[in-house]
Amino acid sequence: MPAYFVVMVLLGWVELAPTIVTSLEAGRQFRATVLISSRLLWSGLVAVTAYGSARRWRWVFWLYLVLLALLIVTGFGSPHPTPVALIYDLVGGLIDAALLTVSIFGAIRYGPWVMMKT
């Protein structure tokens, strides 16, 4: 599942690059700095999620659920300048919702509280 986040981060950097270049050319360094900083923060969270998942850290699953929920919430609140961006966010939101649903179902069905003896 972290592979999905890694792909989304890479696509996000590709999508953000023209905006950063335009901001720098227009003399809006602060905007470019904020965009880069927020993308670096997101990339760092994804790196921790991917590494923790590979190391089988249990708490990373909860971070994964929070990040999926954030993706769904921010997908609905972002502006869509083009129809392609709208479709991109719509498909991404559907994938995020499906992954969140399956992950919550897995936590309920196979979580640690299910393994307790009755």
C-alpha atoms as one frame of an Amber mdcrd trajectory, in Angstrom:
protein
   0.000   0.000   0.000   2.805   2.507   0.557   3.618   2.130  -3.141   0.410
   4.068  -3.866   1.646   6.941  -1.700   5.052   6.920  -3.369   3.450   7.121
  -6.815   1.165   9.941  -5.644   4.123  11.914  -4.254   6.094  11.519  -7.470
   3.092  12.610  -9.550   2.603  15.513  -7.142   6.165  16.726  -7.676   5.714
  16.487 -11.446   2.418  18.365 -11.241   3.852  21.021  -8.911   7.043  21.751
 -10.867   5.470  24.152 -13.425   3.736  26.071 -10.627   7.007  26.497  -8.760
   8.809  27.675 -11.901   6.005  30.150 -12.668   6.084  31.476  -9.098   9.849
  31.982  -9.207   9.693  33.712 -12.589   6.969  36.052 -11.302   9.122  36.997
  -8.304   6.946  35.187  -5.769   9.691  33.365  -3.868   7.600  33.040  -0.696
   4.870  31.145  -2.560   7.433  28.840  -4.137   9.031  28.242  -0.732   5.675
  27.355   0.822   4.839  24.987  -2.040   8.191  23.242  -1.813   8.050  23.039
   2.000   4.563  21.524   2.015   5.532  18.980  -0.648   8.696  18.094   1.304
   6.621  17.557   4.448   4.244  15.287   2.546   7.193  13.426   0.988   8.720
  12.933   4.439   5.486  11.458   5.802   5.290   9.115   2.845   8.931   8.088
   3.332   8.256   7.262   6.997   5.151   5.307   5.991   7.007   3.321   3.338
  10.009   2.611   5.560   7.857   1.730   8.561   5.723  -0.558   6.457   8.814
  -2.373   5.198  10.030  -2.731   8.809   6.525  -3.897   9.880   6.003  -1.171
  12.451   2.422  -1.493  13.640   1.828   2.195  14.333   2.493   3.006  10.665
  -0.848   1.429   9.816  -2.623   4.153  11.819  -0.503   6.833  10.129  -1.483
   5.280   6.822  -5.179   5.565   7.715  -4.769   9.214   8.728  -2.915  10.050
   5.512  -5.603   8.359   3.423  -8.297  10.344   5.224  -6.317  13.560   4.639
  -6.037  12.739   0.943  -9.794  12.287   0.705 -10.574  15.522   2.581  -8.068
  17.666   0.680  -9.183  16.213  -2.647 -12.665  17.630  -2.158 -11.475  21.044
  -1.010  -8.945  21.819  -3.719  -9.805  23.953  -6.747  -9.872  22.308 -10.170
  -8.547  24.677 -12.836  -8.988  22.196 -15.681 -11.270  19.235 -16.374  -8.214
  16.979 -16.390  -7.383  18.057 -12.827 -10.982  17.372 -11.803 -10.865  13.860
 -13.273  -7.431  13.252 -11.723  -8.713  14.262  -8.275 -11.940  12.304  -8.727
 -10.166   9.075  -9.668  -7.604   9.606  -6.904 -10.386  10.223  -4.387 -12.159
   7.021  -5.414  -8.952   5.029  -5.040  -8.282   6.679  -1.657 -11.811   5.901
  -0.456 -11.521   2.279  -1.585  -8.144   1.851   0.147  -9.460   3.476   3.339
 -12.548   1.254   3.341 -10.520  -1.922   2.823  -8.002  -0.877   5.486 -10.701
  -0.130   8.064 -12.419  -3.420   7.242  -9.097  -5.221   7.697  -8.503  -3.507
  11.028 -11.960  -4.478  12.274 -11.801  -8.028  10.952  -8.166  -8.915  11.712
  -7.057  -6.314  14.260  -5.411  -7.080  17.607  -8.699  -6.913  19.539 -10.098
  -9.775  17.413  -7.186 -12.001  18.444  -7.969 -11.678  22.160  -9.252 -14.826
  23.830 -12.855 -14.747  24.975
